[in-house]
């Protein structure tokens, strides 16, 4: 009964480790050994494999536990884990997340506010983000949906070099909604931002810049939806 309970705990995840077995944790009579450079050594007793690992000052790592016999490789496991973690971190850093920003306008917005709102939309599209434009109608404005439609058309035309109408204007209760999509992919926008930041940094230091020296751009805080 105690053995069954212990096995159940392992099944629930209490004792299972995602780490491969290494060195003395490997419990099989023999292994199929792969050398440090990927060369096939062949099937050898576990004791012999551990002896070779000690001779090379490396770890014996089980890389295919379900094989018969299990496949083990001689490697520097600490270095392998570090390089794997760095690759995963780099992949996460370069991963492009689709973000939808939102901008709210009134159908009778004044020119100054319109220019301010349009500036935010331009910035979002340059960053490679989608923008949801919401026209809010109040009172008698609800009987004039054409005002909102014309305003959305105007905005789409003003930013057509940076984005396109991904979702045409449609009525949603007292609001009218349109979605703009960027021409640039998020990854392209991120790469350009890193290069621009590197150029500014090099200019401040009086040195020529290269793309290789680009750093991650500072994160721009998301614009809070605001009424006109």
CORZI-V986841 format. One record per residue. N is the residue number from 1. RES is the residue in one small letter. PSI is psi as a letter, one per 40 degrees, with the letter a starting at -180 (* if undefined). Layout:
BEGIN
n/res/psi
N/RES/PSI
N/RES/PSI
END
This chain:
BEGIN
n/res/psi
1/x/d
2/x/d
3/x/d
4/x/d
5/x/d
6/x/d
7/x/d
8/x/d
9/x/d
10/x/d
11/x/d
12/x/e
13/x/e
14/x/d
15/x/e
16/x/h
17/x/i
18/x/e
19/x/i
20/x/i
21/x/h
22/x/i
23/x/b
24/x/e
25/x/e
26/x/h
27/x/g
28/x/i
29/x/d
30/x/i
31/x/i
32/x/h
33/x/h
34/x/h
35/x/i
36/x/d
37/x/e
38/x/e
39/x/i
40/x/h
41/x/d
42/x/a
43/x/h
44/x/i
45/x/i
46/x/d
47/x/d
48/x/d
49/x/d
50/x/d
51/x/d
52/x/d
53/x/d
54/x/d
55/x/d
56/x/e
57/x/f
58/x/i
59/x/i
60/x/h
61/x/h
62/x/h
63/x/e
64/x/g
65/x/d
66/x/e
67/x/i
68/x/h
69/x/i
70/x/i
71/x/h
72/x/i
73/x/i
74/x/h
75/x/i
76/x/g
77/x/d
78/x/d
79/x/d
80/x/d
81/x/d
82/x/d
83/x/d
84/x/d
85/x/d
86/x/d
87/x/d
88/x/d
89/x/d
90/x/d
91/x/d
92/x/d
93/x/d
94/x/e
95/x/h
96/x/h
97/x/h
98/x/h
99/x/h
100/x/h
101/x/i
102/x/h
103/x/h
104/x/h
105/x/i
106/x/i
107/x/d
108/x/f
109/x/i
110/x/i
111/x/d
112/x/d
113/x/d
114/x/d
115/x/d
116/x/d
117/x/d
118/x/d
119/x/d
120/x/d
121/x/d
122/x/d
123/x/d
124/x/d
125/x/d
126/x/d
127/x/e
128/x/e
129/x/i
130/x/i
131/x/h
132/x/h
133/x/h
134/x/h
135/x/h
136/x/h
137/x/i
138/x/i
139/x/b
140/x/e
141/x/d
142/x/d
143/x/e
144/x/g
145/x/d
146/x/d
147/x/d
148/x/d
149/x/d
150/x/d
151/x/d
152/x/d
153/x/d
154/x/d
155/x/d
156/x/d
157/x/d
158/x/d
159/x/e
160/x/d
161/x/d
162/x/d
163/x/i
164/x/i
165/x/h
166/x/d
167/x/h
168/x/i
169/x/h
170/x/i
171/x/h
172/x/g
173/x/b
174/x/e
175/x/i
176/x/h
177/x/i
178/x/i
179/x/h
180/x/h
181/x/i
182/x/i
183/x/d
184/x/i
185/x/i
186/x/d
187/x/d
188/x/d
189/x/d
190/x/d
191/x/d
192/x/d
193/x/d
194/x/d
195/x/d
196/x/d
197/x/d
198/x/d
199/x/d
200/x/d
201/x/d
202/x/d
203/x/d
204/x/d
205/x/e
206/x/f
207/x/i
208/x/i
209/x/i
210/x/i
211/x/d
212/x/d
213/x/e
214/x/i
215/x/i
216/x/h
217/x/i
218/x/i
219/x/h
220/x/h
221/x/i
222/x/i
223/x/h
224/x/h
225/x/h
226/x/i
227/x/i
228/x/*
END
